[in-house]
Amino acid sequence: MTPMVMTLIGDDRPGIVNSASAAVAAHGGTWLESRLARLAGKFAGIVLIEAPDEQSEALSDALRALESAGLKITVERGAAQAAPSAHERHIDIEIVGNERPGIVRDLTQALKGLGANIEEFSSGVESAAFTGGELFRANIRVGLPDALSLGDLKRTLERLAGEIMVDLTLGDH
């Protein structure tokens, strides 16, 4: 079996996921994992697919053919076997604070400086219940290098949270 990663983006409309999943099924493939969302009138996503080796090229072609329906699609062959990760420990981080430019940049810069690897990142802006302002919220799953102590991670992120004025919650995964 060949693992494949597909990304797609296009104007949001009914049937996008159905078209892609029909192509996968028609080639004996399996839709293993996905992250799909509507953002600013566009529909975008990333999908992990597995297909029989002899069908992988035909499936790639069939998925790319969906571009004629107004989608932009890329298909990349994944590694045949997942390589061992240098980031075996994981931690979940939740950030909540008043929306302002630079929160994601500041947080990701701190994580990069620690050698941490962002594995999942979801964020959004929502209306604050009592103030009417905007709240930024993010949930992040991070792989940690063996050399990084949880104490060092916590100190760095708590210092950053104070500087950028957000609430930060760390949870083991």
C-alpha positions in Angstrom: 0.0 0.0 0.0 1.2 3.5 -0.8 0.5 6.4 1.6 -0.4 9.7 -0.1 -1.0 13.2 1.2 -3.4 15.3 -0.7 -4.0 19.0 -0.2 -6.9 20.9 -1.7 -8.3 24.4 -1.9 -11.1 26.0 -3.8 -14.3 28.0 -3.6 -16.6 26.5 -1.1 -19.5 24.5 -2.5 -21.4 21.3 -1.8 -19.7 18.1 -3.0 -16.0 18.8 -2.8 -15.3 16.1 -0.2 -17.6 13.7 -2.0 -15.7 14.2 -5.3 -12.4 13.6 -3.7 -13.6 10.6 -1.6 -15.3 9.0 -4.7 -11.9 9.2 -6.6 -10.2 7.5 -3.6 -12.8 4.7 -3.4 -12.8 4.2 -7.1 -9.1 3.3 -7.0 -9.3 1.0 -4.0 -7.9 3.6 -1.7 -8.7 4.4 1.9 -9.3 7.9 3.4 -7.3 7.5 6.6 -7.1 11.0 8.2 -8.1 14.5 7.3 -8.3 18.1 8.4 -10.8 20.1 6.3 -12.4 23.5 6.9 -14.2 26.4 5.3 -12.2 29.6 5.7 -13.1 33.0 4.1 -15.4 31.4 1.5 -12.7 28.9 0.5 -12.7 25.2 1.4 -9.3 23.8 2.2 -7.9 20.6 3.6 -5.2 18.0 3.9 -5.9 14.3 3.6 -3.9 11.2 4.3 -4.9 8.4 1.8 -3.6 4.9 1.4 -3.9 3.2 -2.0 -2.8 -0.1 -3.5 0.7 0.4 -5.0 -0.6 -0.4 -8.5 -3.4 2.2 -8.3 -1.4 5.1 -6.7 -0.4 6.8 -10.0 -4.0 6.5 -11.4 -5.4 7.8 -8.1 -3.0 10.8 -8.2 -4.2 11.5 -11.8 -7.9 11.2 -10.8 -7.4 13.6 -7.9 -5.6 16.1 -10.0 -8.4 15.9 -12.6 -10.6 17.5 -10.0 -8.8 20.7 -10.7 -11.1 21.1 -13.7 -13.9 21.6 -11.2 -12.1 24.7 -9.8 -9.9 23.1 -7.1 -6.2 23.4 -6.6 -4.9 20.0 -5.7 -1.5 18.6 -4.8 -0.7 14.9 -4.2 2.5 13.8 -2.6 3.6 10.2 -2.0 4.3 9.6 1.7 7.0 7.6 3.3 6.4 3.8 2.9 7.1 3.4 6.6 6.8 6.1 9.2 10.3 7.1 10.3 10.9 7.1 14.0 10.3 10.5 15.4 13.0 12.5 17.2 10.0 14.0 19.1 8.7 11.0 21.1 7.2 13.1 23.9 4.2 15.3 23.3 2.4 18.1 25.0 -0.8 19.9 24.3 -0.9 23.7 24.6 -4.0 25.8 24.8 -3.7 29.6 24.4 -6.5 32.1 25.1 -6.1 35.9 25.0 -7.2 39.1 23.5 -6.7 39.1 19.8 -3.7 41.1 18.5 -1.3 40.8 15.7 1.8 38.6 16.3 0.5 36.0 18.8 1.1 33.0 16.5 4.5 34.4 15.4 5.6 34.9 19.0 4.5 31.5 20.1 5.9 29.6 17.2 9.2 31.5 17.5 9.5 30.4 21.2 8.7 26.8 20.3 11.2 26.8 17.4 13.8 28.2 19.8 13.2 25.2 22.1 13.5 22.7 19.3 9.8 21.7 19.6 7.9 20.5 16.6 4.3 21.6 15.9 2.4 18.5 14.9 -1.1 20.0 15.0 -2.3 23.6 15.2 -5.8 24.9 15.2 -6.8 28.4 16.0 -9.7 30.9 15.8 -11.0 34.2 16.9 -14.3 34.4 18.8 -16.3 37.1 20.5 -15.5 37.7 24.1 -18.6 37.1 26.2 -18.7 40.2 28.4 -16.4 42.7 26.7 -17.5 42.4 23.1 -13.8 42.2 22.1 -12.2 39.4 20.2 -10.5 36.4 21.8 -7.8 34.4 20.1 -7.9 30.7 21.0 -5.4 28.1 19.8 -4.9 24.4 20.5 -1.5 23.0 19.6 0.1 19.6 19.8 3.9 19.8 20.1 6.6 17.1 19.8 9.4 17.7 22.3 13.0 16.9 21.8 14.5 14.5 24.4 16.9 17.2 25.6 14.1 19.6 26.6 12.9 19.4 30.1 9.3 20.1 30.9 10.4 22.7 33.4 12.3 24.6 30.7 9.4 24.4 28.4 7.0 25.6 31.1 9.2 28.5 32.2 9.7 29.7 28.6 6.0 29.5 27.7 4.9 31.1 31.0 7.3 34.0 30.4 6.0 34.4 26.8 2.4 34.2 28.0 3.1 37.1 30.4 4.7 39.2 27.7 1.9 38.7 25.1 -0.8 38.7 27.7 -2.5 35.3 27.1 -3.6 32.5 29.3 -1.6 29.3 28.6 -2.5 25.8 29.7 -0.1 22.8 29.2 -1.3 19.2 29.3 0.6 16.0 28.7 -0.4 13.9 25.9 
